[in-house]
């Protein structure tokens, strides 16, 4: 299958809809910076050839705002859609440049998204956690933060390259939230959401940024965005695990 077409079909199948969400921005010390209610409209046309993206913001002071982000086609997508997950962001870390990256998950009628932002000095500046639900605002988090997956968790891992090629699935076993290395700080949020990322990025050092979500008591997914020593994005990896004992 044409790789652009497969990427597009995953976008349409899992993400195109009207998502009602709460966006909470945190500092690296997990202090709440801002809370915004947002409806993200990703409307697919009848021909399945174009998605129109509009966000409707409701702020704490009672003001509202509408922002149009454009119309997407299979040939204009900047995001990578790997099964029910996706990611997009800066493809190369450069001297004096900021880094912005998003990882997202879809499960049944819910979505979870994690946004990490680094400043010009490549220091972590902000983390935004987005919980969304189809058609209506999300309920309170169904479960608290999860800092350990007890028992044995097994599953598989697949990777998508920057050219949209997808690897064969390989079997894996859960290694822990801290398995990406000592340079990564792990953050835990309500509803089983986690983030693993460096507090400081350095050109010349490979790094990875990962978002995780405990979908329910027996299923966990993690998406890892990898960068090489030159700061180039190299791959997106989806780990899908199930509790087996």
RODOFI-625276 format. One record per residue (C-alpha): z negated, y negated, x; residue in three letters. Coordinates in steps of 0.1 Angstrom, whole numbers. Layout:
// RODOFI-625276
+-------+-------+-------+---------+
!     w !     v !     u ! residuo !
+-------+-------+-------+---------+
!     Z !     Y !     X !     ALA !
...
+-------+-------+-------+---------+
//
This chain:
// RODOFI-625276
+-------+-------+-------+---------+
!     w !     v !     u ! residuo !
+-------+-------+-------+---------+
!     0 !     0 !     0 !     UNK !
!     7 !   -36 !    11 !     UNK !
!   -26 !   -48 !    27 !     UNK !
!   -24 !   -83 !    12 !     UNK !
!   -19 !   -67 !   -22 !     UNK !
!   -49 !   -43 !   -18 !     UNK !
!   -71 !   -72 !    -8 !     UNK !
!   -59 !   -92 !   -38 !     UNK !
!   -65 !   -63 !   -62 !     UNK !
!  -101 !   -59 !   -49 !     UNK !
!  -106 !   -96 !   -56 !     UNK !
!   -93 !   -94 !   -91 !     UNK !
!  -111 !   -61 !   -99 !     UNK !
!  -146 !   -71 !   -87 !     UNK !
!  -148 !  -109 !   -86 !     UNK !
!  -126 !  -126 !  -111 !     UNK !
!  -148 !  -137 !  -140 !     UNK !
!  -173 !  -164 !  -150 !     UNK !
!  -205 !  -161 !  -129 !     UNK !
!  -237 !  -179 !  -139 !     UNK !
!  -260 !  -182 !  -109 !     UNK !
!  -289 !  -198 !   -92 !     UNK !
!  -283 !  -211 !   -57 !     UNK !
!  -314 !  -215 !   -35 !     UNK !
!  -311 !  -231 !     0 !     UNK !
!  -337 !  -223 !    26 !     UNK !
!  -345 !  -236 !    60 !     UNK !
!  -348 !  -211 !    89 !     UNK !
!  -385 !  -212 !    82 !     UNK !
!  -378 !  -201 !    46 !     UNK !
!  -389 !  -235 !    32 !     UNK !
!  -369 !  -242 !    -1 !     UNK !
!  -345 !  -271 !     5 !     UNK !
!  -326 !  -272 !   -28 !     UNK !
!  -322 !  -252 !   -61 !     UNK !
!  -290 !  -256 !   -81 !     UNK !
!  -277 !  -238 !  -112 !     UNK !
!  -240 !  -231 !  -109 !     UNK !
!  -213 !  -215 !  -130 !     UNK !
!  -186 !  -202 !  -108 !     UNK !
!  -154 !  -197 !  -128 !     UNK !
!  -128 !  -174 !  -112 !     UNK !
!  -101 !  -173 !  -139 !     UNK !
!   -73 !  -148 !  -135 !     UNK !
!   -40 !  -157 !  -152 !     UNK !
!   -23 !  -132 !  -176 !     UNK !
!     2 !  -122 !  -150 !     UNK !
!   -26 !  -113 !  -125 !     UNK !
!    -9 !  -134 !   -99 !     UNK !
!   -33 !  -164 !   -96 !     UNK !
!   -70 !  -171 !   -98 !     UNK !
!   -82 !  -206 !  -106 !     UNK !
!  -115 !  -215 !   -90 !     UNK !
!  -138 !  -242 !  -106 !     UNK !
!  -176 !  -246 !  -101 !     UNK !
!  -199 !  -263 !  -126 !     UNK !
!  -231 !  -276 !  -110 !     UNK !
!  -263 !  -286 !  -128 !     UNK !
!  -289 !  -304 !  -106 !     UNK !
!  -326 !  -307 !  -109 !     UNK !
!  -324 !  -344 !  -118 !     UNK !
!  -303 !  -335 !  -149 !     UNK !
!  -269 !  -346 !  -135 !     UNK !
!  -239 !  -323 !  -136 !     UNK !
!  -208 !  -320 !  -115 !     UNK !
!  -175 !  -302 !  -117 !     UNK !
!  -156 !  -292 !   -85 !     UNK !
!  -122 !  -276 !   -84 !     UNK !
!  -116 !  -254 !   -53 !     UNK !
!   -80 !  -245 !   -59 !     UNK !
!   -57 !  -217 !   -70 !     UNK !
!   -56 !  -184 !   -51 !     UNK !
!   -27 !  -159 !   -47 !     UNK !
!   -25 !  -127 !   -27 !     UNK !
!    -8 !  -146 !     1 !     UNK !
!   -32 !  -175 !     3 !     UNK !
!   -66 !  -156 !     4 !     UNK !
!   -89 !  -164 !    33 !     UNK !
!  -115 !  -139 !    22 !     UNK !
!  -117 !  -102 !    30 !     UNK !
!  -124 !   -80 !     0 !     UNK !
!  -137 !   -46 !    10 !     UNK !
!  -143 !   -25 !   -21 !     UNK !
!  -169 !   -43 !   -42 !     UNK !
!  -180 !   -67 !   -13 !     UNK !
!  -164 !   -96 !     3 !     UNK !
!  -168 !  -121 !    32 !     UNK !
!  -152 !  -153 !    44 !     UNK !
!  -160 !  -180 !    70 !     UNK !
!  -151 !  -194 !   104 !     UNK !
!  -129 !  -170 !   124 !     UNK !
!  -138 !  -183 !   158 !     UNK !
!  -170 !  -199 !   173 !     UNK !
!  -160 !  -229 !   195 !     UNK !
!  -179 !  -255 !   216 !     UNK !
!  -191 !  -282 !   193 !     UNK !
!  -180 !  -265 !   161 !     UNK !
!  -201 !  -256 !   131 !     UNK !
!  -201 !  -220 !   117 !     UNK !
!  -201 !  -213 !    80 !     UNK !
!  -201 !  -177 !    67 !     UNK !
!  -205 !  -160 !    33 !     UNK !
!  -212 !  -124 !    24 !     UNK !
!  -210 !  -112 !   -12 !     UNK !
!  -217 !   -81 !   -33 !     UNK !
!  -208 !   -70 !   -69 !     UNK !
!  -228 !   -44 !   -88 !     UNK !
!  -223 !   -38 !  -125 !     UNK !
!  -227 !   -73 !  -141 !     UNK !
!  -245 !   -89 !  -111 !     UNK !
!  -234 !  -105 !   -79 !     UNK !
!  -254 !  -115 !   -48 !     UNK !
!  -241 !  -138 !   -21 !     UNK !
!  -256 !  -150 !    12 !     UNK !
!  -244 !  -181 !    30 !     UNK !
!  -254 !  -189 !    66 !     UNK !
!  -247 !  -223 !    82 !     UNK !
!  -250 !  -232 !   119 !     UNK !
!  -248 !  -267 !   133 !     UNK !
!  -227 !  -281 !   161 !     UNK !
!  -252 !  -268 !   187 !     UNK !
!  -248 !  -233 !   170 !     UNK !
!  -284 !  -233 !   158 !     UNK !
!  -291 !  -218 !   124 !     UNK !
!  -295 !  -247 !    99 !     UNK !
!  -295 !  -233 !    64 !     UNK !
!  -295 !  -200 !    44 !     UNK !
!  -284 !  -200 !     8 !     UNK !
!  -292 !  -171 !   -15 !     UNK !
!  -271 !  -169 !   -46 !     UNK !
!  -280 !  -145 !   -75 !     UNK !
!  -254 !  -144 !  -103 !     UNK !
!  -248 !  -126 !  -136 !     UNK !
!  -218 !  -123 !  -159 !     UNK !
!  -216 !  -147 !  -188 !     UNK !
!  -254 !  -156 !  -189 !     UNK !
!  -278 !  -170 !  -163 !     UNK !
!  -295 !  -143 !  -141 !     UNK !
!  -330 !  -131 !  -152 !     UNK !
!  -360 !  -132 !  -129 !     UNK !
!  -356 !  -109 !   -98 !     UNK !
!  -359 !   -73 !  -109 !     UNK !
!  -377 !   -63 !   -77 !     UNK !
!  -395 !   -80 !   -49 !     UNK !
!  -384 !   -83 !   -13 !     UNK !
!  -378 !   -50 !     4 !     UNK !
!  -388 !   -49 !    41 !     UNK !
!  -384 !   -11 !    45 !     UNK !
!  -363 !    17 !    31 !     UNK !
!  -387 !    46 !    30 !     UNK !
!  -375 !    81 !    32 !     UNK !
!  -340 !    93 !    44 !     UNK !
!  -310 !    72 !    35 !     UNK !
!  -275 !    85 !    42 !     UNK !
!  -240 !    74 !    34 !     UNK !
!  -208 !    61 !    50 !     UNK !
!  -194 !    31 !    68 !     UNK !
!  -159 !    16 !    66 !     UNK !
!  -146 !   -14 !    85 !     UNK !
!  -119 !   -40 !    78 !     UNK !
!  -101 !   -57 !   107 !     UNK !
!   -89 !   -93 !   106 !     UNK !
!   -54 !   -80 !    98 !     UNK !
!   -68 !   -63 !    67 !     UNK !
!   -65 !   -28 !    81 !     UNK !
!   -93 !    -5 !    69 !     UNK !
!  -108 !    23 !    89 !     UNK !
!  -115 !    58 !    77 !     UNK !
!  -151 !    63 !    64 !     UNK !
!  -176 !    77 !    88 !     UNK !
!  -210 !    93 !    79 !     UNK !
!  -241 !    72 !    88 !     UNK !
!  -278 !    73 !    84 !     UNK !
!  -300 !    42 !    79 !     UNK !
!  -313 !    28 !   112 !     UNK !
!  -334 !    -1 !    99 !     UNK !
!  -330 !   -37 !    91 !     UNK !
!  -336 !   -46 !   128 !     UNK !
!  -308 !   -23 !   141 !     UNK !
!  -284 !   -51 !   150 !     UNK !
!  -304 !   -61 !   181 !     UNK !
!  -333 !   -82 !   194 !     UNK !
!  -313 !  -114 !   191 !     UNK !
!  -313 !  -111 !   153 !     UNK !
!  -340 !  -124 !   130 !     UNK !
!  -343 !  -105 !    97 !     UNK !
!  -351 !  -125 !    65 !     UNK !
!  -362 !  -109 !    33 !     UNK !
!  -357 !  -124 !    -2 !     UNK !
!  -366 !  -113 !   -37 !     UNK !
!  -345 !   -87 !   -55 !     UNK !
!  -340 !   -66 !   -25 !     UNK !
!  -318 !   -91 !    -6 !     UNK !
!  -319 !   -93 !    32 !     UNK !
!  -302 !  -112 !    60 !     UNK !
!  -300 !  -104 !    97 !     UNK !
!  -286 !  -131 !   120 !     UNK !
!  -293 !  -148 !   153 !     UNK !
!  -313 !  -181 !   152 !     UNK !
!  -291 !  -194 !   180 !     UNK !
!  -255 !  -184 !   187 !     UNK !
!  -241 !  -184 !   223 !     UNK !
!  -205 !  -184 !   233 !     UNK !
!  -202 !  -155 !   258 !     UNK !
!  -225 !  -132 !   238 !     UNK !
!  -212 !  -109 !   211 !     UNK !
!  -231 !  -113 !   178 !     UNK !
!  -233 !   -99 !   143 !     UNK !
!  -244 !  -114 !   109 !     UNK !
!  -253 !   -90 !    81 !     UNK !
!  -263 !   -93 !    45 !     UNK !
!  -279 !   -64 !    26 !     UNK !
!  -287 !   -57 !   -10 !     UNK !
!  -308 !   -29 !   -26 !     UNK !
!  -286 !   -23 !   -57 !     UNK !
!  -313 !    -1 !   -73 !     UNK !
!  -340 !    23 !   -62 !     UNK !
!  -315 !    47 !   -47 !     UNK !
!  -285 !    26 !   -35 !     UNK !
!  -283 !     1 !    -7 !     UNK !
!  -253 !   -18 !     8 !     UNK !
!  -250 !   -39 !    39 !     UNK !
!  -221 !   -59 !    51 !     UNK !
!  -218 !   -68 !    88 !     UNK !
!  -196 !   -95 !   102 !     UNK !
!  -189 !   -89 !   139 !     UNK !
!  -179 !  -114 !   166 !     UNK !
!  -169 !  -107 !   202 !     UNK !
!  -180 !  -124 !   234 !     UNK !
!  -154 !  -150 !   231 !     UNK !
!  -167 !  -159 !   196 !     UNK !
!  -137 !  -143 !   178 !     UNK !
!  -143 !  -126 !   144 !     UNK !
!  -134 !   -89 !   149 !     UNK !
!  -143 !   -69 !   119 !     UNK !
!  -162 !   -66 !    86 !     UNK !
!  -182 !   -34 !    81 !     UNK !
!  -195 !   -21 !    48 !     UNK !
!  -224 !     4 !    49 !     UNK !
!  -231 !    22 !    16 !     UNK !
!  -263 !    43 !    16 !     UNK !
!  -281 !    65 !    -9 !     UNK !
!  -317 !    77 !    -8 !     UNK !
!  -316 !   115 !    -3 !     UNK !
!  -352 !   124 !     3 !     UNK !
+-------+-------+-------+---------+
//
